[in-house]
Amino acid sequence: MIEKGKVSQEPFLGILKILEEAESLNLVDWNAMNIATVDDNGQPSSRVVLLKKISDEGLVFYTNYNSKKGMEINSNNKVAINFWWRELKKQIRIEGVISKAPEKDSDDYFNSRPLKSRISAIISNQSSVINSYEDLKKDIDEFLKKHDESAVKRPKHCGLYVLAPISVEFWQERQNRTHERIKYFLKDHTWDSCLLSP
Ligand SMILES: Cc1cc2nc3c(=O)[nH]c(=O)nc-3n(C[C@H](O)[C@H](O)[C@H](O)COP(=O)(O)O)c2cc1C
């Protein structure tokens, strides 16, 4: 389940339609997407995150703002996202700019997570070097012993990001490499589209 805000225009309607198709088929991690960021040396890196919400404003996911991706987004908020569903023979490629979601949205999302996930988010400095996973588990258990649930508040470095697309490409596999590619792009703040050769 992902949250749906107001989705009234292409290409967001198209993205939502495919997500709903993938969800209805119970595909594993149907809302998983690869997100690529670039560091200060121009070196790209990518990783999978889960889409949490879609609306005309963009695509929302949750992470640690101090992680590698978070630090890279801090200095360069241009990112690329890729979805692929083998069973649907579909790919969606998105490029855009990213910003932090309003604090209240991040609080609401954080508070909706299971207790241990919330504590893990507080304890874990995502992407930092650690000595062992045993220590991490111990720290989580220690936290649980020392604090009650009311102390489990969202740390400021965990929250939602909103990716506002500037281009969205729908790729559909067809026979004999006649794959269809429809690219939407923002032109003077309005969505335009074109077909691309496979
Ligand atoms: C299926 C799947 C879903 C994931 N979902 C998230 C997610 O929603 N948020 C997140 O921060 N990391 C998620 N991860 C972990 C990331 O891929 C990555 O390891 C982590 O965010 C650290 O990335 P970074 O060091 O590049 O910042 C997920 C991994 C997988 C395989």
The ligand as an SDF file (V2000), in Angstrom:
LIG
                    3D

 31 33  0  0  0  0  0  0  0  0999 V2000
   13.8810   -3.7570   -1.3500 C   0  0  0  0  0  0  0  0  0  0  0  0
   14.6560   -2.6940   -0.6150 C   0  0  0  0  0  0  0  0  0  0  0  0
   13.9790   -1.6220   -0.0660 C   0  0  0  0  0  0  0  0  0  0  0  0
   14.6660   -0.6150    0.6090 C   0  0  0  0  0  0  0  0  0  0  0  0
   13.9680    0.4650    1.0790 N   0  0  0  0  0  0  0  0  0  0  0  0
   14.6460    1.5000    1.6440 C   0  0  0  0  0  0  0  0  0  0  0  0
   13.9570    2.6980    1.9930 C   0  0  0  0  0  0  0  0  0  0  0  0
   12.7480    2.8670    1.7800 O   0  0  0  0  0  0  0  0  0  0  0  0
   14.6890    3.6970    2.5610 N   0  0  0  0  0  0  0  0  0  0  0  0
   16.0410    3.5870    2.7820 C   0  0  0  0  0  0  0  0  0  0  0  0
   16.6380    4.5310    3.3080 O   0  0  0  0  0  0  0  0  0  0  0  0
   16.7180    2.4820    2.4390 N   0  0  0  0  0  0  0  0  0  0  0  0
   16.0550    1.4290    1.8560 C   0  0  0  0  0  0  0  0  0  0  0  0
   16.7390    0.3030    1.4780 N   0  0  0  0  0  0  0  0  0  0  0  0
   18.2010    0.2400    1.7160 C   0  0  0  0  0  0  0  0  0  0  0  0
   18.9200    1.0440    0.6250 C   0  0  0  0  0  0  0  0  0  0  0  0
   18.9580    0.3250   -0.5870 O   0  0  0  0  0  0  0  0  0  0  0  0
   20.3460    1.4550    1.0520 C   0  0  0  0  0  0  0  0  0  0  0  0
   21.0750    0.3250    1.4670 O   0  0  0  0  0  0  0  0  0  0  0  0
   20.3270    2.4650    2.1850 C   0  0  0  0  0  0  0  0  0  0  0  0
   19.3250    3.4350    2.0050 O   0  0  0  0  0  0  0  0  0  0  0  0
   21.6810    3.1580    2.3150 C   0  0  0  0  0  0  0  0  0  0  0  0
   21.9780    3.8020    1.1000 O   0  0  0  0  0  0  0  0  0  0  0  0
   23.0920    4.9630    0.9950 P   0  0  0  0  0  0  0  0  0  0  0  0
   24.2400    4.5050    1.8480 O   0  0  0  0  0  0  0  0  0  0  0  0
   23.4420    5.0410   -0.4470 O   0  0  0  0  0  0  0  0  0  0  0  0
   22.4640    6.2310    1.5160 O   0  0  0  0  0  0  0  0  0  0  0  0
   16.0750   -0.7060    0.7830 C   0  0  0  0  0  0  0  0  0  0  0  0
   16.7530   -1.7960    0.2190 C   0  0  0  0  0  0  0  0  0  0  0  0
   16.0590   -2.7690   -0.4710 C   0  0  0  0  0  0  0  0  0  0  0  0
   16.8450   -3.8950   -1.0910 C   0  0  0  0  0  0  0  0  0  0  0  0
  1  2  1  0
  2  3  1  0
  2 30  2  0
  3  4  2  0
  4  5  1  0
  4 28  1  0
  5  6  2  0
  6  7  1  0
  6 13  1  0
  7  8  2  0
  7  9  1  0
  9 10  1  0
 10 11  2  0
 10 12  1  0
 12 13  2  0
 13 14  1  0
 14 15  1  0
 14 28  1  0
 15 16  1  0
 16 17  1  0
 16 18  1  0
 18 19  1  0
 18 20  1  0
 20 21  1  0
 20 22  1  0
 22 23  1  0
 23 24  1  0
 24 25  2  0
 24 26  1  0
 24 27  1  0
 28 29  2  0
 29 30  1  0
 30 31  1  0
M  END
$$$$
